Amino acid sequence: MPEQKIPTQIDLRRRTFLKTMGLAVGSGFFSRGVWAEDKADPFNAYPDSVVKYLRRIYDEGQVKFSYREDYPGGFEVWQKEAREELRRLIGLDRIVSDCGDHEPKVEMSEPGSDLGGYTRQKGLIETEPDVRIPFWLLRPEGEGPFPLAILPHGHDSIGFDTYAGAAHDEEHQKRITERRADVAVQAVQRGFVAIAPATRGLSTPGVPDLLKRHGDRDCRSQLIHCLLAGRTAIGERVWDMQRILDWAMTLEEADSERVLMMGNSGGGMVTLYASACDRRVSVAVPSCSFTLLHSRNGYIYHCDCNLVPGMAEWGDLYDVAGLIAPRPLLAVNGREDTLHSVSDIEKAAARAEAIYRASGHPENFESKFGGGGHRFYPELMWPFVMKAISA
């Protein structure tokens, strides 16, 4: 079967908007009317009454865990209390109560053939009862120990294949090359044991959107079911990465003291939250995902499957980044990425840098821009990673 084009977040939002308006996706209305208006001011085009409402409910004065210098007990107490509350908000505590006694089972295929200095092998891990997450394991030649890379993908139904360089056909290979998306291959070629897992709700495992009840979006279907059960989709994804990390650290060739987590878009959000919640991650590189939760006027930058109820009352993404401090964190964005605002990325980076300064290690946080759109920028990522992992 020929590979289908994977819709981007812009495609999905556009499609949902048109369905809401009762218009066909191919109609000219979007390009002639609303799209032209949005392009002129894409993040602040709400009516004045809506802006006033959103500014009121997102009142920064109501935020409880955003870092401040006078936080009672100081920086370490803030990290401890903010991390505990974040775990509760994303539903990790609920997942522990649901299946904390579950012993993850891992099945591996036959060892892969030599692909030129490394092997690639398919695996499957049951992270909770009846939830099986496929992944690729890429091993470099030699005995190790090698640093470990966990690489969750974003909105791409075959994203873990993409990251592992397991192209389905020539068109898929072309897309991998253009987006420089084979990050697991890039990692193993730099001496990492690399794991490219499927991201729950964004790839094959998850709750499908039956009868297109949730906008014909499986990621939203996953979210809705999570929220009803007191979970979040991002919390489930963090849980999966932690269980993968548990298993990976038992590999003889993996160095559990040197652990990289990196992903683009939705994978960058998993990277942020997982690295904030799990201090076993040594280096974090969220790509095309680090920004503010919303613009000053209330525009929300991320797909709703990243929604965490009450998050704006807890803090912002720069506070999530602050929970990673003092461990090295590089936030990479594309200057031409139409999903995000450069000025708000810069605002978020300034706040994260201030938190890293409070940790005593401002040098461990960097924010960089690539010249293109919503993709990886290896020329920015790997020098930072290799320096941090060898420190």
Buried (B, 14 or more C-beta within 10 A) or exposed (E): EEBEEBBBBEEBBBBBBBBEEEBEEEEEEBEEEBBEEBEEEBBEBBEEEEBEEBEEEBEEEEBEBBBEEEBEEEBEEBBEBBBEBBBBBBBBBBBEEBBEEBEBEBEEEEEBEEEEEBBBBBBBBBBBEEBBBBBBBBBBEEEBBBBBBBBBBBBBBBBBBBBBBBBBEEEBBEBBEEBBBBBBBBBBBBBBBBBBBBBBBBBBBBBEBEEEEBBBBBBBBBBBBBBEEBBBBBBBBBBBBBBBBBBBBEBEEBBBEBBBBBBBBBBBBBBBBBBBBBEBBBBBBBBBBBBBBBBBBBBBBBBBBBBBEEBBBBBBBBBBBBBBBBBBBBBBBBEEBBBBBBEBBBBBBEBBBBBBEBBEEBEBBBBBBBEBBBBBBBEBBBEBBBEBBEE
